[in-house]
Amino acid sequence: MSARVTWAIRWKAVVDFPLAAVMLVFAIPVILVAILAVRLTSRGPVIYTQARVGRGGRVFTIYKIRTMSHDCESLTGPRWSMPGDPRVTPVGNVLRTLHIDELPQLFNVIRGDMALIGPRPERPEICKELRRAVPGYDRRHTLKPGITGFAQVHLPPDSCLQSVRNKAIYDRFYTQQVGLLMDLKVYICTAFKLVGLRRVYRRPPRVPSEE
């Protein structure tokens, strides 16, 4: 592990907790309204929990507001959501568009499972296959997974193996260049994305050789 990554792990642990706590104060009213909307429009639990792979390969439970029909993977098993996915409810589509469904992950940050910024965590079942298919995939697990990330502000959600390969380039770049300035850029890009500027960069980053 490089000195840069070691330093990032330390300062993120100090900075993320108070930031997440402050953000949660403002997010709780929005979360409550979203929970009510989901409760009134579809059956099933409103808070969706799922196993995800975190730093060092440790599995943790992630929290989200449910945006799909309850138990929708009972027949298909784990799979990525595609554009126009019929499993997404009308209210869920609004929550996804506004990224409100991700707000409960602030609790994951406070618990220490996640960071505000980092590679997005994947499910263990899918992660197992990606380790075989994407060279160096586990390098993204040197840092805690994030609510937002360098790959997420540049690329759309995963929908196929090639999209994961593309994101792996951005995740590897982030882990090699992680720092206060890099995180500030991701915060700014996340804000741009939330107001509708979906694509900030047009070319993938040039990944430096391993140190």
Secondary structure as GFF3:
##gff-version 3
##sequence-region A 1 211
A	DSSP	alpha_helix	3	41	.	.	.	ID=ss1
A	DSSP	beta_strand	47	53	.	.	.	ID=ss2
A	DSSP	three_ten_helix	55	57	.	.	.	ID=ss3
A	DSSP	beta_strand	59	65	.	.	.	ID=ss4
A	DSSP	alpha_helix	90	98	.	.	.	ID=ss5
A	DSSP	three_ten_helix	100	102	.	.	.	ID=ss6
A	DSSP	alpha_helix	105	111	.	.	.	ID=ss7
A	DSSP	beta_strand	115	117	.	.	.	ID=ss8
A	DSSP	alpha_helix	124	133	.	.	.	ID=ss9
A	DSSP	three_ten_helix	137	142	.	.	.	ID=ss10
A	DSSP	beta_strand	146	148	.	.	.	ID=ss11
A	DSSP	alpha_helix	161	177	.	.	.	ID=ss12
A	DSSP	alpha_helix	180	194	.	.	.	ID=ss13
###
